[in-house]
Amino acid sequence: MTAYKDLSKEELLELKSGLEAQFEEVKAKGLKLDMSRGKPSADQLNLSMG
């Protein structure tokens, strides 16, 4: 792929439109993605208690 700095304004706008369309498709799926680590369970907390 050509570097962004080497693309014309029209090519960049076309690329942007395509990426925005892809983003809207993914957003429309309504996924609830939580990439955070889970909360420790009571058993895990009890391991760290004295």
PDB file as gemmi writes it, atoms N, CA and C in Angstrom:
CRYST1    1.000    1.000    1.000  90.00  90.00  90.00 P 1                      
ATOM      1  N   MET A   1       0.836  -1.171   0.000  1.00  0.00           N  
ATOM      2  CA  MET A   1       0.000   0.000   0.000  1.00  0.00           C  
ATOM      3  C   MET A   1       0.886   1.241   0.000  1.00  0.00           C  
ATOM      4  N   THR A   2       0.448   2.243  -0.693  1.00  0.00           N  
ATOM      5  CA  THR A   2       1.164   3.499  -0.770  1.00  0.00           C  
ATOM      6  C   THR A   2       1.053   4.245   0.556  1.00  0.00           C  
ATOM      7  N   ALA A   3       2.130   4.936   0.926  1.00  0.00           N  
ATOM      8  CA  ALA A   3       2.113   5.723   2.162  1.00  0.00           C  
ATOM      9  C   ALA A   3       1.081   6.839   2.033  1.00  0.00           C  
ATOM     10  N   TYR A   4       0.448   7.165   3.148  1.00  0.00           N  
ATOM     11  CA  TYR A   4      -0.577   8.208   3.135  1.00  0.00           C  
ATOM     12  C   TYR A   4      -0.031   9.525   2.601  1.00  0.00           C  
ATOM     13  N   LYS A   5       1.221   9.836   2.927  1.00  0.00           N  
ATOM     14  CA  LYS A   5       1.797  11.106   2.500  1.00  0.00           C  
ATOM     15  C   LYS A   5       1.943  11.199   0.990  1.00  0.00           C  
ATOM     16  N   ASP A   6       1.931  10.050   0.318  1.00  0.00           N  
ATOM     17  CA  ASP A   6       2.093  10.026  -1.133  1.00  0.00           C  
ATOM     18  C   ASP A   6       0.758  10.019  -1.884  1.00  0.00           C  
ATOM     19  N   LEU A   7      -0.361   9.925  -1.163  1.00  0.00           N  
ATOM     20  CA  LEU A   7      -1.674   9.903  -1.798  1.00  0.00           C  
ATOM     21  C   LEU A   7      -2.174  11.321  -2.052  1.00  0.00           C  
ATOM     22  N   SER A   8      -2.974  11.447  -3.099  1.00  0.00           N  
ATOM     23  CA  SER A   8      -3.585  12.747  -3.393  1.00  0.00           C  
ATOM     24  C   SER A   8      -4.744  12.993  -2.432  1.00  0.00           C  
ATOM     25  N   LYS A   9      -5.217  14.217  -2.392  1.00  0.00           N  
ATOM     26  CA  LYS A   9      -6.337  14.558  -1.510  1.00  0.00           C  
ATOM     27  C   LYS A   9      -7.561  13.723  -1.866  1.00  0.00           C  
ATOM     28  N   GLU A  10      -7.816  13.531  -3.151  1.00  0.00           N  
ATOM     29  CA  GLU A  10      -8.968  12.740  -3.587  1.00  0.00           C  
ATOM     30  C   GLU A  10      -8.848  11.294  -3.120  1.00  0.00           C  
ATOM     31  N   GLU A  11      -7.640  10.737  -3.233  1.00  0.00           N  
ATOM     32  CA  GLU A  11      -7.424   9.356  -2.804  1.00  0.00           C  
ATOM     33  C   GLU A  11      -7.620   9.221  -1.291  1.00  0.00           C  
ATOM     34  N   LEU A  12      -7.133  10.210  -0.548  1.00  0.00           N  
ATOM     35  CA  LEU A  12      -7.306  10.180   0.903  1.00  0.00           C  
ATOM     36  C   LEU A  12      -8.775  10.272   1.284  1.00  0.00           C  
ATOM     37  N   LEU A  13      -9.529  11.127   0.602  1.00  0.00           N  
ATOM     38  CA  LEU A  13     -10.954  11.264   0.888  1.00  0.00           C  
ATOM     39  C   LEU A  13     -11.709   9.981   0.562  1.00  0.00           C  
ATOM     40  N   GLU A  14     -11.315   9.325  -0.527  1.00  0.00           N  
ATOM     41  CA  GLU A  14     -11.939   8.053  -0.910  1.00  0.00           C  
ATOM     42  C   GLU A  14     -11.641   6.985   0.138  1.00  0.00           C  
ATOM     43  N   LEU A  15     -10.399   6.934   0.585  1.00  0.00           N  
ATOM     44  CA  LEU A  15     -10.000   5.979   1.615  1.00  0.00           C  
ATOM     45  C   LEU A  15     -10.763   6.250   2.908  1.00  0.00           C  
ATOM     46  N   LYS A  16     -10.878   7.513   3.269  1.00  0.00           N  
ATOM     47  CA  LYS A  16     -11.610   7.899   4.480  1.00  0.00           C  
ATOM     48  C   LYS A  16     -13.067   7.466   4.393  1.00  0.00           C  
ATOM     49  N   SER A  17     -13.692   7.663   3.253  1.00  0.00           N  
ATOM     50  CA  SER A  17     -15.092   7.266   3.076  1.00  0.00           C  
ATOM     51  C   SER A  17     -15.259   5.761   3.260  1.00  0.00           C  
ATOM     52  N   GLY A  18     -14.350   4.998   2.688  1.00  0.00           N  
ATOM     53  CA  GLY A  18     -14.410   3.545   2.824  1.00  0.00           C  
ATOM     54  C   GLY A  18     -14.245   3.102   4.268  1.00  0.00           C  
ATOM     55  N   LEU A  19     -13.309   3.725   4.984  1.00  0.00           N  
ATOM     56  CA  LEU A  19     -13.083   3.368   6.383  1.00  0.00           C  
ATOM     57  C   LEU A  19     -14.270   3.765   7.252  1.00  0.00           C  
ATOM     58  N   GLU A  20     -14.869   4.911   6.968  1.00  0.00           N  
ATOM     59  CA  GLU A  20     -16.045   5.327   7.724  1.00  0.00           C  
ATOM     60  C   GLU A  20     -17.210   4.365   7.493  1.00  0.00           C  
ATOM     61  N   ALA A  21     -17.348   3.885   6.264  1.00  0.00           N  
ATOM     62  CA  ALA A  21     -18.415   2.929   5.953  1.00  0.00           C  
ATOM     63  C   ALA A  21     -18.196   1.622   6.719  1.00  0.00           C  
ATOM     64  N   GLN A  22     -16.943   1.151   6.751  1.00  0.00           N  
ATOM     65  CA  GLN A  22     -16.626  -0.071   7.499  1.00  0.00           C  
ATOM     66  C   GLN A  22     -16.917   0.125   8.981  1.00  0.00           C  
ATOM     67  N   PHE A  23     -16.553   1.286   9.503  1.00  0.00           N  
ATOM     68  CA  PHE A  23     -16.789   1.589  10.914  1.00  0.00           C  
ATOM     69  C   PHE A  23     -18.279   1.567  11.225  1.00  0.00           C  
ATOM     70  N   GLU A  24     -19.081   2.149  10.368  1.00  0.00           N  
ATOM     71  CA  GLU A  24     -20.534   2.172  10.585  1.00  0.00           C  
ATOM     72  C   GLU A  24     -21.123   0.765  10.544  1.00  0.00           C  
ATOM     73  N   GLU A  25     -20.596  -0.100   9.672  1.00  0.00           N  
ATOM     74  CA  GLU A  25     -21.052  -1.487   9.617  1.00  0.00           C  
ATOM     75  C   GLU A  25     -20.791  -2.203  10.936  1.00  0.00           C  
ATOM     76  N   VAL A  26     -19.595  -2.012  11.475  1.00  0.00           N  
ATOM     77  CA  VAL A  26     -19.240  -2.657  12.737  1.00  0.00           C  
ATOM     78  C   VAL A  26     -20.085  -2.081  13.869  1.00  0.00           C  
ATOM     79  N   LYS A  27     -20.247  -0.757  13.876  1.00  0.00           N  
ATOM     80  CA  LYS A  27     -21.059  -0.112  14.906  1.00  0.00           C  
ATOM     81  C   LYS A  27     -22.500  -0.609  14.873  1.00  0.00           C  
ATOM     82  N   ALA A  28     -23.019  -0.857  13.677  1.00  0.00           N  
ATOM     83  CA  ALA A  28     -24.407  -1.292  13.517  1.00  0.00           C  
ATOM     84  C   ALA A  28     -24.645  -2.684  14.109  1.00  0.00           C  
ATOM     85  N   LYS A  29     -23.591  -3.450  14.293  1.00  0.00           N  
ATOM     86  CA  LYS A  29     -23.742  -4.782  14.876  1.00  0.00           C  
ATOM     87  C   LYS A  29     -24.093  -4.704  16.356  1.00  0.00           C  
ATOM     88  N   GLY A  30     -23.857  -3.549  16.972  1.00  0.00           N  
ATOM     89  CA  GLY A  30     -24.229  -3.351  18.368  1.00  0.00           C  
ATOM     90  C   GLY A  30     -23.482  -4.239  19.351  1.00  0.00           C  
ATOM     91  N   LEU A  31     -22.254  -4.571  19.037  1.00  0.00           N  
ATOM     92  CA  LEU A  31     -21.467  -5.431  19.913  1.00  0.00           C  
ATOM     93  C   LEU A  31     -21.095  -4.697  21.188  1.00  0.00           C  
ATOM     94  N   LYS A  32     -21.086  -5.422  22.285  1.00  0.00           N  
ATOM     95  CA  LYS A  32     -20.671  -4.869  23.579  1.00  0.00           C  
ATOM     96  C   LYS A  32     -19.362  -5.563  23.957  1.00  0.00           C  
ATOM     97  N   LEU A  33     -18.266  -5.007  23.498  1.00  0.00           N  
ATOM     98  CA  LEU A  33     -16.958  -5.611  23.737  1.00  0.00           C  
ATOM     99  C   LEU A  33     -16.298  -4.951  24.936  1.00  0.00           C  
ATOM    100  N   ASP A  34     -16.018  -5.733  25.957  1.00  0.00           N  
ATOM    101  CA  ASP A  34     -15.351  -5.234  27.145  1.00  0.00           C  
ATOM    102  C   ASP A  34     -13.997  -5.917  27.223  1.00  0.00           C  
ATOM    103  N   MET A  35     -12.945  -5.179  26.950  1.00  0.00           N  
ATOM    104  CA  MET A  35     -11.603  -5.752  26.923  1.00  0.00           C  
ATOM    105  C   MET A  35     -10.900  -5.618  28.273  1.00  0.00           C  
ATOM    106  N   SER A  36     -11.594  -5.084  29.257  1.00  0.00           N  
ATOM    107  CA  SER A  36     -10.982  -4.924  30.574  1.00  0.00           C  
ATOM    108  C   SER A  36     -10.893  -6.279  31.269  1.00  0.00           C  
ATOM    109  N   ARG A  37     -10.013  -6.328  32.207  1.00  0.00           N  
ATOM    110  CA  ARG A  37      -9.899  -7.559  32.994  1.00  0.00           C  
ATOM    111  C   ARG A  37     -11.084  -7.651  33.925  1.00  0.00           C  
ATOM    112  N   GLY A  38     -11.506  -8.852  34.215  1.00  0.00           N  
ATOM    113  CA  GLY A  38     -12.655  -9.061  35.074  1.00  0.00           C  
ATOM    114  C   GLY A  38     -12.369  -8.746  36.532  1.00  0.00           C  
ATOM    115  N   LYS A  39     -13.415  -8.621  37.291  1.00  0.00           N  
ATOM    116  CA  LYS A  39     -13.272  -8.396  38.730  1.00  0.00           C  
ATOM    117  C   LYS A  39     -12.902  -9.718  39.381  1.00  0.00           C  
ATOM    118  N   PRO A  40     -12.049  -9.657  40.392  1.00  0.00           N  
ATOM    119  CA  PRO A  40     -11.672 -10.909  41.068  1.00  0.00           C  
ATOM    120  C   PRO A  40     -12.861 -11.498  41.827  1.00  0.00           C  
ATOM    121  N   SER A  41     -12.893 -12.793  41.873  1.00  0.00           N  
ATOM    122  CA  SER A  41     -13.958 -13.474  42.623  1.00  0.00           C  
ATOM    123  C   SER A  41     -13.653 -13.396  44.114  1.00  0.00           C  
ATOM    124  N   ALA A  42     -14.630 -13.756  44.917  1.00  0.00           N  
ATOM    125  CA  ALA A  42     -14.451 -13.751  46.380  1.00  0.00           C  
ATOM    126  C   ALA A  42     -13.301 -14.675  46.775  1.00  0.00           C  
ATOM    127  N   ASP A  43     -13.181 -15.821  46.122  1.00  0.00           N  
ATOM    128  CA  ASP A  43     -12.090 -16.756  46.436  1.00  0.00           C  
ATOM    129  C   ASP A  43     -10.734 -16.129  46.151  1.00  0.00           C  
ATOM    130  N   GLN A  44     -10.619 -15.395  45.057  1.00  0.00           N  
ATOM    131  CA  GLN A  44      -9.354 -14.749  44.734  1.00  0.00           C  
ATOM    132  C   GLN A  44      -9.020 -13.654  45.752  1.00  0.00           C  
ATOM    133  N   LEU A  45     -10.043 -12.921  46.194  1.00  0.00           N  
ATOM    134  CA  LEU A  45      -9.816 -11.880  47.192  1.00  0.00           C  
ATOM    135  C   LEU A  45      -9.404 -12.491  48.527  1.00  0.00           C  
ATOM    136  N   ASN A  46     -10.022 -13.614  48.878  1.00  0.00           N  
ATOM    137  CA  ASN A  46      -9.684 -14.253  50.145  1.00  0.00           C  
ATOM    138  C   ASN A  46      -8.241 -14.749  50.166  1.00  0.00           C  
ATOM    139  N   LEU A  47      -7.669 -15.082  49.016  1.00  0.00           N  
ATOM    140  CA  LEU A  47      -6.274 -15.520  48.960  1.00  0.00           C  
ATOM    141  C   LEU A  47      -5.331 -14.410  49.398  1.00  0.00           C  
ATOM    142  N   SER A  48      -5.705 -13.163  49.135  1.00  0.00           N  
ATOM    143  CA  SER A  48      -4.817 -12.054  49.450  1.00  0.00           C  
ATOM    144  C   SER A  48      -5.050 -11.483  50.853  1.00  0.00           C  
ATOM    145  N   MET A  49      -6.059 -11.978  51.535  1.00  0.00           N  
ATOM    146  CA  MET A  49      -6.335 -11.513  52.902  1.00  0.00           C  
ATOM    147  C   MET A  49      -5.447 -12.274  53.889  1.00  0.00           C  
ATOM    148  N   GLY A  50      -5.087 -11.624  54.962  1.00  0.00           N  
ATOM    149  CA  GLY A  50      -4.183 -12.203  55.973  1.00  0.00           C  
ATOM    150  C   GLY A  50      -4.751 -13.308  56.784  1.00  0.00           C  
TER     151      GLY A  50                                                      
END                                                                             
